[in-house]
Amino acid sequence: MDIEKITNEEEYSTVLQRIDELMNAKKGTPEYDELQKLTDLIEDYEDDLCQ
């Protein structure tokens, strides 16, 4: 998934679905790296909502 920042609820939902698909990714794989990036994007989006 090629996304740099979550800007709306639709993107948020899509990223959450992709995270669910990647939950069993093994460390050191491209899927694991994607999972880490998407998790960071979710955290940033949620932090922005709380401010």
N, C-alpha and C positions, 0 to 999 in steps of 0.2 A: 504494500500500500504506500503510495507516494503522497504524503501530506505533511506539511510543515507546521501547521497550526490549526486547531479546531476552532471554527468561527460560529457554528450554529448547532442546534439540537440534532439536526439530521446527520451532520458529520460525527457528532458525539455518539449517536446511536450506531452508526456504521463502524466506528473505531471500536466500540465496546463489543460488537459482534465479532470483529476480527480478532480482538484479544481473546475472546472465548475460544476461537478456533486454534489459537496459538498456545493455549495454557500448558500443554504438555511438551512444548519445544525444549530440546536439549541444549544445554549451555554449549556455546561455541559454534552453534549453527546460525545460518542467516535468519531462520525463523525466530530464534531466541533474540537475536539483535533487533529484529522488527518488533517483537514483543516488548522489549525494553524501551524502544523509542515510542511506541504507542502508549505505553503506560505513563511515560513522562508527559506526553501530550494531554492525556486525560487529567493528570494531576494539575497541569498548568491551566487547563480549561476550568476545572472545578475551583481552583484557587481564584481565578478571575471572577467567577460567579459569586464568590463569597465576599468580594471586596466592594 
